[in-house]
Every structure is written in structure tokens, then in C-alpha cells.
Amino acid sequence: MSGWTVDKANRRGLLMMAAAAGATLVMPRMLRASAGKGSDATFGGDLSAVRAAIEKQRPEAIKRLQSWIALPSIAAENRNMQEGCQMMMDLLKDAGFQSAKMMPTDGQPGVFAILDAGAKRTVGMYFMYDVKQFVPSEWSSPPLDAAIVDKSPFGKVMIGRGAINQKGPEATFLAALHALKASGRKPPVNIVLVAEGEEEIASPHFRQVVHQPEVLAALSKCHEVFMPFASQTPQGGVQIALGAKGAVEVELVCSTEKWGRGSKDDIHSSYKAELDSAVWRLVKALSTLVSEDGNDPAIDGWFEHVKPLTERQKQIIADNVAATNEADVKKLLGVQHWVRDLSYRDALERLASQPTVNIEGMFAGYTGPGGKTILPSKATAKLDLRLVPDQTAAEAEAKLKAHLAKRGYGDIEVKVTGGYDPTQTDENSSLIKASASVYKHEGMHVSLSPRLAGSWPGCVFTGAPVNLPAGHFGTGHGSRAHAPDEYYVIESSNPAVQGMAEATLSYVMHLYALASV
């Protein structure tokens, strides 16, 4: 759902952080805090009582996040889904939502919640309660312990699955509601919140939650929808994405049985001389999906509805390049060369404008120690397809299937496990203006990007029938989403980066900014 985190597997915006990564350091954290103490009603006026409440409730907020991380809901493994949904509802009610309702779907349940503060303005919010899979042996600290450790150059961070993606930012927002209540304030806006438990498998049933009549009726009162997010780069700047690529997650399965050739089961590899291979067939099929160097989609008709970048979007990218140290970006991301040795600007334009066909993983036959000398009867490849306006997920699925069938690979099974369309939000929308105003009020360097290279189901909100601007907001920092040692900054020693308490106050100011739009 985005700076953006720097993990090499983060769906929500891994690489778009690069444009802000080399930005000039912002003013020191203490000065930022002082700047927020003013009486500007746009950002809540005198927030000293709220600050005091945040500080007093800090141990409680940290413990709440640790308890949430200790219960991993993993849709791909059907693990703790009902329990995770229930905990999501409990957390919302504890934070002041008068109602939080489980919303059944054909997959895992979602949540629909309302906080009626008696305010004039209503804001929509998106949460997710699921997390990615993990292998404990790969972590320096157990992924469900949510241990707080020292990490240079940030200070104290919490390590755990879901720490940054997305429980840390979401728990920080909930801490803002707790602080408002403790300081005797009502939230300045009403909130309509929808949550899902399938974001990490590309949200296959989220529309079933949002398109319920009661949910649509509630969202019709909203002016925008936002998702909590820890947006700061290690240098302290933030980048506001004006959209996100769409995504399709798909498995291609080639089996000798369905193909009607070779052996129906795995067999000794000595028979390869007289038998066909499912693995080689899948490899050959995959090679037709991209250009010779693997960098451009070659699926028939793939670019038919691809919308080129506008001149304004190109200018946004040019502005980012001018404010960025390319060497810092490469170091941050571990990049050796941009694709085809493009210039940094061309690489960023390509990142924002180009759809992709990526192989996430492949497996077939024996992969253990030593050799087993078998001829596998089945091979599987997991792909993700990133989409740009005006492509659609349905179109992408249809064209992939047609492309394979046309080349004689119609027997290869195409299993779409999730997906959604791209999303776009106008830079002059209420959400973008309010978000930028808070960041600037806190002294942060703010830049724009045309869209996230990663994906989130924002199209459910920006598209019909909801038709609202949607995006992310939040300060603070974290990284390694989807990877081992995922972390979220709790107490920052970096003067440019906010810790959890400071980020909590930023959410308070954001609600006031939205109320003032």
C-alpha cells in the first residue's frame, strides 16, 4: 500500500521511494514537534493535551501493537483468519468505533466499522488485518515476538511480521484516536472504515465487502479514503503517490497428464530421451510472455489500453530526479544497474508507466540436497502482472489465456488467485492537499510521484460506484515488508525520522486537516 519501504518484495511501492531517497534532510525532529505546537486550527490548534495523552499512553500503544503482531492472520495459509478478523473488530471498538461488523465473503471475512463523532465531515479509511507468510529461521528475532531492538541509524525499532505492513501504521492511527479520547476531544471527522484479510493475496473478495449496500451508503457520505502508512524515507522526506499500479497474481501449471504427453507421474530421468518434459514446456511457454531480455511484456495485445504518461506526470518525475542523489538511491535499493543501463530519469518514467510480467517463483521436481535424477510430471510458476491505466485485471487474465492458447499452450492451467485494476487520484483532490499540508506543517520535504510501482486495492474506492480519491498518509518509517526482520521505528534517534509517538500526533493533525478542507 510506499519514503516507501525498501523490501524487495513489497507490493505497495517498493521502488517509488527512490525518488525521495536522496532528498535534502528535513529540519530536526524536535523543531518539527515545536512547529506543530502552534494554534493553527487547521491542524487542531493547541495539541498540548493530546501530546500529553500520547506520551502517557505510549506503553499501552506499544503493547497493543505487540499483541496484534503476536496473532498472525495469513490468508495464503488460512491461518488465524477468524481470530484476526475478531481482533480487528475489537481493536476498532476499543479505539472508539461504535460499531464494527464482520462482513462474510466467498473467501476470508472483512470488517465494516463506523465512528460517528457528530462531525460535519466524514472520511473513509482502509485497513488490512492480514500479513505475509514467514520462515522463523530466517529472522534475527522471532517474528511473532515483536521485540524492540536498537537499529542504526533509527533508534529503537520493533521487529515482527506485520510491523510495517501494515499493523504498525494502523496501530499508530488507532493510538491517535485513543489520545483524542483521553484528552477530552472528539475526532474532528466521522470515520467509515473497511478492512480486509486478503490484501496479501491480491484482495480477491474485497469488492464483496465494499459493494454491500450498507457499506456503499456509508461511503457515499465520505469525501476521500486513506490508508495509514509510514511514508518517511531514512532521510525524513515523504513522497505522495497519486495512484498505484494494478496487480494480477497468477499460477501457471503445466502437467504431463493434462498435456497428454510424457509420463503421467514423475519418472527416472533416463527416460528423457524418449519422453516429453512438463518443466521444459513451461519454460518455453514462459519465454513467450516477455521480450528476449525478459524486460518487456510480449503478451498479445498487452499494450492496447496502456495510457502514456502525461506531460505533468513526466514533470513530476523530472522534479524528483533533480532533487535526488541517484547514487544514494542505488545504495538504498542495492541496485547495480537500471534495466538496459537507462538513465535514472528514464528508469523512473519506465517504473511509473510500464506494465510488467514478473516470475515470483518456480518449482518442479526435486529441490532437496544432491540430485534425484527424475523427470518431473508437473511444473508451476507463480507470476505477478503489474498493470497501468487503462488496463484492467479482467482484460489481463483474458489476454494471457488467449496468448498461451494461440501458441499451443492451452493445456497449461492459468489460476488467477487475486487481482485488481490500477488506481489514480488527482493531485488537487482534498486528500492530497490535506496530506501535503500536514507534511509541510511538520517541516518535511514533500514530493509527488505519478503512481506507486506497487499495488493496493485502491481502485475499489476510486472506481465506480464509490468514485472517491484514495491514497496513503502517515509519517514514521519502517522497512523489509514481506522479508525477514521486518521493522517499524518505535523511538527514533534519527532527527529526520519520526517515531511512533510523533507519527501518532501526525495522524491527529491529518484528521483536523481533512476536517478543514
N, C-alpha and C positions, 0 to 999 in steps of 0.2 A: 501498500500500500504504500525513496525515497528518500548543509548536507544530509544525503541518503546513506543508508547503511552500506558497508563495504564488503559484505559477504559475496562469495562468488556464486551463490545460488539464490539470492533474494529476488523473489518475483516482483516486489513492489519498488523497483527503482535503483537497483544496484549501481548502474553506471552513471545515472544522471547527476549523482553527487559530484562527479568530476568537474562539472562546470563551475562549481562554487568552491572546490577544494583548495584552490590557490588564492582565494580572495584575501584582501587585507584583514589583519586581525581587528576585531571589534574592540570597543572600549572595555576596560576591566570589569569583571563581574560585579564588584562592589559598586562601581559607578553606575552600572546598569540598574542595580537594585535601587540606588538612590534616585535615579531618573524616574523610576516607577512609583515613587512616594508622593508625587505631586498630586494636586487636587483636580486634575483634568477629569471631568465627569465622563468623558468618552471611554476611559479605561477604569472606571469605578470610583474615582475620587480618592479620598483618603482611605487607603487599604491597610493601615497600620494594625487594625484589629484582625483583619484577615491574615496578615503576615504572622501575627502572634499565634493565631489558631493553627496555622500550617506548622509552625515550629513546635507547638505543644503536641500536635498530633503526628509528628514525624515518625516516632517509633511504631505507632499504630498503622500508619500508611505503609511502612516498610514490611511489617508483619503481614498485612493484608496481601501484599504482592507476593511475599514468600509462600503464603498458604495457597495462593492461586497457582503459582508455578508448581507446587507440590502435587497438584492434580492435573496431569496432562490429558487433554482430550485430543485424540488423534484420529481423524476421520478415516485416513487410509488404513488404519488398523482396527477400526471400530472399537476404539479403546476409551472408556470413561465418557462416552458421549452424553448419556442421560445425566450422569453426575455433573459433567461440565456445564450442561445447559442449566441445571438446577442451581449450581454455584453462580453462574452468570446472573440469574434472576435474583438470587439472594444478595449479591453484591450491589445490584441496582437498587433494590428496595432499601438496603441499608444506607445507601447514599442519598435517599430522598425521593426516589421514584414511587409514586403512589400505586402504580400497577406495573407488573412485569409478567407477561403471559408466554407460556411455551407455545410455539407455533409448529405443529407437525408438518412434515413434508414427505415426499416419497423417499427421502434419504434421512439425514440427521436433522433434528429439530432446530428451529430458530427461536428468537425471542423478540417480542414486541413490548415496549415499555413506554410509559408516559410520565413526565414530571410536569405537573401543572402548577406553576408559580404565580398564577394570576397576572402574568406579564402581558404586555401588548403585543409582543413579537414571539414567534415560535421558530425554533431551529431544529433541523433534523440531524441525527447522528447515526453513524455506522460503527458497530463493534464486531469483532470476531472472538470466539472463545476457544477455537481450536489452535493447535500448534503442529509443527513438523515432527517427523519421526526423529529418533536419536539413537546412537550407539554409545552407551555409557563409557566403554573402554577408551573412546576417543577424546574424552573430556579430562581436563586437569582437575576439575571439581565436579562431583556428581551432579548431573543436570537437573535433578529434582530437589536438590538441597537449597538452591537459591542462596548460596554462600556469598557474603560480602568480602571482597578481597581488594588489595591495593593493585592498581593497574596504571602504570605510567603511560602517557602524561596526564591522565584524567583524575586520578584520586581513587576514591572507593567506588567500586562497581559491583553490581550483582550479576553473578554468572548463573545462568539457568535456561532451560528450554522455554522459550516464550518471553524471556526477559525484555527483549526489544521488539519482538514480532509476535504478539502485539500487546502482551499483558502489561509491560512496564508503562508505556504511554497511556494505556486505558486506565490502569490503576492510578496513575498520576492525575488524570482528569477526574476520576471519582474522588480523589483526595481533595480536589478543588471544591467539589460540592459539599464534602464533609466540613471543610474550612468555612465556607459561606454560612452553613447552618450553625456552626459553633460560634461564629462571630455575630450572630443575630441577623444575618442578611438572608433574604430570599434570592435565588438565582434571578438575574435580570431578564431572562428569557424562559419561556416554556420549552421543554425538550421532548421530541418524539424520537425514540431510539429503536433501531432494528439491529439485531445481531444474528450471526450465523455460526455454525460449527463445521462448515465445509470450505472455508476460504482456501485452505492449503491443498485442496483437491480441485481448485478452479470453480468453486461455487456452483455445482450442477443444479441445485434446487433452491437457490436464494430467491429467484423470482417468485417462487411459490409463497414465500413469506411476504415479500413486499406487495404482491398483487392481491393479497386478501383485501376485500372491500373495506374492512375497518382500518387496515393499515394505510391504504390509499387515501381514505378520508382524513386520517390524521396528518399524513404527509402533505395533503393539499393546503394545509394551513401554514406550512413551512416556506421559508424563502431560500434556503440552501441546506446542504447536507455536508457534514465534515467528519473526518476520521481522526482521532488523536494519533499523533506521530511525533517521534523525536527527530526533528529536522536539522539539528545543527551538525555542521562538519567539525572535525577536530580543531579547525581554525575559528569556529564560532559563527560563521556565516550561515545563512539559510537560503535555500532555493525553493521557490514556489513553482510547482508543476501545474501547467494549465491543461492537464489531461493525462491520459495513460494509454499505453497500447492494450489492445485486447489480447486474449490468450485462448488457445485450444490445447488441452492436454490429451494425448492420444497414444495408444499402444498399437503397434503393427505386429501381428503374429503370423508367422509362416510355419506351416506344419506339412510334413510329407503326406499325412493322411488326407488332409483337405486338398492338397495339391494333386494327389493321385499318382505320385511318383516316389521312387526310393522305397525305403523300408518304413513300415508303419510305426516301428519303435526304434529306439537307439540300437545301433548295431556296431560290431567291430569295424574299426576304421580301415581295415584291409580291404573291405568291400567297396571302398570309394571308387575304385577303378571301374566298377560296373553299376554303381548306384548314384542317383542324384542327391544333392545336399540341400536341406532346408536353410542352412546357415548362409551358404553362398547365394542362394536365391534371394534371401532377404537383403544381403549386402548389395546385390545387383539392383534390386528394387529401390533401395535407399539412395543409391548413386544417381538415380534418375530424378530425384526430388530437388537437386541443387546443381549449381554450376560446377565446372571441373575442379575449382579450388574449394568448393564447399561453402562459398560465402554468399551466393545469391540464390533465392528460391527459383526453381525451374519448373514448378508445377504448372500445368497448362492453365492459362487464364488468371494466374495468381495476381498479376498487377492490373487487372482490368478496372478495378474500382479504387486503386490506390490514389489518394489525393496528395498532390505535391505540397511541399511547404509553401506557405505564403511569404511574401516579402517581409512582413512583420515578424514572422517566426524565424526567418533567416537572420534578421537583425538582432533578435533576442539572443540567438546563438553567437553571433559575432560579438555582441557586447560581453557575453560570458567568456569568450576566448580572450578578449582584450584584458579582462580583469583576472585572468587565471594564469598560474605558472604551470605550464604543461608538464615539466619535469616532476613537480610535486604530485600531479595527478597520476602520472605513470607509477611513481613510487608508492603512492597510496593504494593503487589497484593491482600492483605487481605486473603492470603491462610492460612488455618488451618492445612490441611494435604494434601500431594500429594496423588494421587489416589493409593489405595491399600497400603498406607504407604511406597511407594517406596523411595529409596534413591534419593537425588537431581540429581545425575548423571543419574540414571535410568529414572527418571521423564523427564529430558531434552531429553534423547535419545528417549523416547516414544513420546514426543511432536514433535520431528522432523521427526520421522519415521512412525508414526501410522496414518492411515485414521480414520475419526470419523463419527459418526451418532449422531447429536445433535438435540434436540427438542427446537426450539426458543420460541415457544408459542403454546398454545392450547385454543380453545374456542368452547363453545357449550351451548345452552340453555340460562338460565337466570343467569347473574352475578352481578346484582344490589344489593341494600341493602335488608336484610331479605331473606326469601325464597319465591319461586313462585310455588313450587311443580308441575313441569311439567316433562314430558318425552320427551326430545328433539328428533327431527326427523333428525337432522344433526349435525355433529361434524367435526371440522377441526384442523389439526395440521400443523404447519409450521416447516420445518426441514432445516438444512443446513448440507451438506455432504462435509467434507474436504478430499481431495484426495492427494496422494503422487505419485511420479514416480513409475511405469509407467502406472498408472491408467489414464482413460480418462473420461470426463464428459458424453460422449455418452454411454460408457460402464456402468457407474454407473447408469444412468437412466434405461437402459435396464435390468440390473440385479435386480434393485429394483422392477420393474414391474413384472418380472418373479418370483421373490421370493414371492410376495404377491399373485399372481395368483396360484402358486403351492400350497399354503396353504388355498385356497378357498376364498381369499380376492380380487379376480379380479374385483369385483364391486367397490372397493374403488378407487376413481379418483386420479390419480397422475398428478399434474400440475407442471411442471418444469417452473419456472419463469426466470431462468437465470443460467449461469454456464460456466466454462472453465477449462482447464486442468492445471496440475501443471507446474511449470517452474523451470529451473535450469541454472545457469551461472557459468562458470569456474572461479576459483579464480585467474587464470593467465591472464584473459581477460583484454583488455585495460580499460574497465570501472572500474573494481575492483581495478586495480593498480592505476589508476588516483585518484579514490576516497580515497583510503588508503593514498596516498601520501599527499593529502591536509589535511586530518585529522591529520596526523603525523606532518606535517609542522606547524600546529596550536597547537601542543603540547597535543593533545588528546590521551587518551588511546583507542586503536583500537582492537577490537576482531572480529572474524568471527562467523557466525552460518551457519549450513548446509542449512537451509531454514526457511522462516517465517512460523509460525504456522497459520498465517492468509493468506489472498489471495488478489491478484490483477491480472488483465488480462495480465500479462507479457508474457504468453505463446503465445499470438498473435504475439509477436516480436521474442521470442526465437525459436518458431516453424516455419515450412515451411509455406509460401515461403520466409519469411523475414530472419530468421536464424541469429539473432544478439544477443549478450549479452545484458541483460536488468536488471535493478535494480533501486535502490534508492540512492540519495545523498542529503545531506543537514545538516547543523548544526542548533543550536537553540533547543528549547524544547516546547512542548505542550502536552495536555492530554485530556482525557474524550471525545474523539471522539465517536459519537453515543449516548452519555449520556448527561444529564443536565450539565450546566456550563462548556461546552467545552471551552478550553482556549489555547492561544498561547502567549508565552513570547515576549513582545514588548521591554521593557527596563529592563535588568537583573541587579539585585543586588547580584546575586549569582556568585561568582568569577569563578565557574567552568562551567557556562552555558552562551551561547551567547544570546544576544537579537537580535531583528530584523535587526538592522544596521550591527552588526558583521556578522550575517548569510548572509546578502546581499553580503558582501565582500567575504565570503567563496564561494559563487556561482561564483563570478568573477574569483577567483583563480581556481576553478574547471574547468571552460571553458578553461583557459590557460593550465591547466594540461592535459586536453583532447587534446588540440591542439598540445601538445608536445609529445604525445605518439608515 
